[in-house]
Amino acid sequence: MVRVVDFRGNPVHMKRISGSSLIKAQEWIEFLDAHAQTFKDEQPWVTFAVQAIVNLHQGLIIMSRRVRKNQSWTGSMTMAEQTVGLVNDATERLTWFEKHSEQIDQTQLPEWAKFLFASIQGGLRMQVRISKDCEMILRKGHLLVNVSPRVDTIEKARELGEEVEQ
């Protein structure tokens, strides 16, 4: 069994999140932005890692604000944040990461950094998938999820007139 702990060594299952997650997300952005300056003289891959983490957090904040339809929780949104498609935004963030990560010499990275980059890429890929669900929620007001095998899901979605992703 794997014991999961936070950066202070506290077991994760003991942590509780209370209050608005958006406020905490905005605090993360402010924290990362403030501390990004301490990494400006580091190797380019370190600076890129910081930018990628900020990019992931910003995308999650935008998605959360749009799904909740309440921008005032963490300040106002820009016009682009209010109007850009969530899937397009998430896809652009993933594309940006993949394009720039190709420019990094992977042979020079410590093992923990390779794991970090794989985790960031995984988070951005999940964001693309979740953004598709969020757009459906915004468009239809609900999300239809069928947990049966894929073939049954496609047939059921078509019967209900839902969009089918091939």
C-alpha positions as a printed Julia matrix, in Angstrom:
166×3 Matrix{Float64}:
   0.0    0.0     0.0
   1.28   3.46   -0.91
   1.16   6.13    1.76
   0.37   9.5     0.18
   1.59  12.59    2.0
   1.66  16.31    1.24
   4.88  18.33    1.09
   4.92  18.65    4.89
   4.65  14.87    5.4
   1.0   14.9     6.55
  -1.13  12.02    5.26
  -3.38  13.31    2.46
  -6.46  11.43    3.68
  -6.38  13.58    6.82
  -6.48  16.86    4.91
  -9.81  18.56    4.46
 -10.63  21.34    2.08
 -13.13  23.84    3.32
 -14.39  26.99    1.71
 -14.16  28.05   -1.89
 -11.68  26.12   -4.01
 -11.51  29.1    -6.35
 -10.01  31.31   -3.67
  -7.39  28.66   -2.99
  -6.68  28.36   -6.71
  -6.22  32.12   -7.01
  -3.93  32.03   -3.99
  -1.85  29.39   -5.76
  -1.52  31.61   -8.83
  -0.43  34.54   -6.66
   2.01  32.3    -4.77
   3.49  30.86   -7.96
   3.72  34.27   -9.62
   5.42  35.77   -6.58
   7.94  32.94   -6.28
   8.57  32.6   -10.02
  11.05  35.47   -9.74
  13.25  33.34   -7.49
  13.66  30.88  -10.4
  14.4   33.41  -13.17
  18.15  32.75  -13.06
  17.77  28.98  -13.0
  18.25  26.65  -15.94
  15.67  27.13  -18.73
  13.89  23.88  -17.9
  13.24  25.1   -14.33
  11.72  28.34  -15.61
   9.62  26.34  -18.08
   8.39  24.03  -15.3
   7.22  27.04  -13.25
   5.48  28.54  -16.3
   3.81  25.21  -17.07
   2.47  24.83  -13.54
   1.1   28.39  -13.58
  -0.43  27.69  -17.0
  -2.17  24.55  -15.68
  -3.55  26.4   -12.65
  -4.8   29.3   -14.77
  -6.65  26.91  -17.06
  -8.32  25.2   -14.11
  -9.37  28.54  -12.63
 -10.89  29.67  -15.94
 -12.77  26.38  -16.3
 -14.03  26.51  -12.74
 -15.26  30.11  -13.06
 -17.04  29.36  -16.33
 -18.76  26.21  -15.06
 -19.91  27.97  -11.89
 -20.97  31.05  -13.87
 -19.76  33.28  -11.06
 -16.67  35.27  -11.98
 -16.88  37.53   -8.94
 -15.65  34.82   -6.58
 -12.04  35.48   -7.52
 -12.11  38.75   -9.37
 -13.2   39.61  -12.86
 -12.34  37.63  -15.95
 -10.94  39.02  -19.16
 -13.09  39.01  -22.28
 -11.02  36.14  -23.68
 -11.53  34.08  -20.52
 -15.28  34.65  -20.74
 -15.64  33.78  -24.41
 -12.97  31.27  -25.39
 -14.16  27.7   -25.68
 -13.01  25.6   -22.76
 -11.84  22.79  -25.03
  -9.92  25.24  -27.23
  -8.31  26.84  -24.19
  -7.28  23.5   -22.67
  -6.03  22.2   -26.02
  -3.95  25.35  -26.57
  -2.41  24.96  -23.12
  -1.51  21.33  -23.83
  -0.12  22.22  -27.27
   1.97  25.02  -25.74
   3.39  22.59  -23.18
   4.18  19.86  -25.71
   5.78  22.31  -28.16
   8.06  23.87  -25.56
   8.88  20.65  -23.72
  10.28  19.23  -26.97
  12.95  21.95  -26.84
  14.26  20.68  -23.5
  17.15  18.23  -23.49
  15.56  15.38  -21.54
  18.94  13.71  -20.99
  20.02  16.61  -18.76
  17.0   16.42  -16.44
  17.09  14.76  -13.04
  14.64  11.86  -12.67
  12.32  13.88  -10.42
  12.04  16.57  -13.12
  11.08  13.98  -15.74
   8.35  12.82  -13.37
   7.26  16.43  -12.82
   6.99  17.1   -16.56
   5.05  13.87  -17.12
   2.68  14.87  -14.3
   2.13  18.34  -15.74
   1.45  16.87  -19.17
  -0.99  14.38  -17.61
  -2.77  17.22  -15.8
  -3.09  19.2   -19.03
  -4.43  16.13  -20.87
  -7.01  15.58  -18.13
  -7.96  19.23  -18.4
  -8.7   18.75  -22.11
 -10.97  15.79  -21.33
 -12.73  17.51  -18.44
 -13.22  20.66  -20.53
 -15.28  18.6   -23.01
 -17.57  17.55  -20.17
 -17.74  21.11  -18.85
 -18.71  22.48  -22.26
 -21.52  19.93  -22.43
 -22.69  20.95  -18.97
 -22.67  24.62  -19.99
 -24.47  23.89  -23.24
 -27.07  21.4   -21.97
 -27.19  22.02  -18.24
 -26.23  18.43  -17.45
 -23.76  15.7   -18.29
 -24.9   12.31  -19.44
 -22.48   9.65  -18.3
 -23.06   6.0   -19.14
 -20.7    3.62  -17.37
 -21.47   0.6   -19.53
 -19.01  -0.59  -22.21
 -18.17   1.89  -24.98
 -20.39   0.31  -27.64
 -23.41   0.54  -25.36
 -22.51   4.12  -24.49
 -22.4    5.2   -28.12
 -25.72   3.51  -28.9
 -27.42   4.97  -25.82
 -26.08   8.47  -26.5
 -27.38   8.32  -30.07
 -30.78   7.15  -28.84
 -30.91  10.14  -26.5
 -29.78  12.54  -29.24
 -26.5   13.29  -27.49
 -23.29  14.19  -29.3
 -21.08  11.17  -29.84
 -17.32  11.47  -29.72
 -15.66   8.92  -32.02
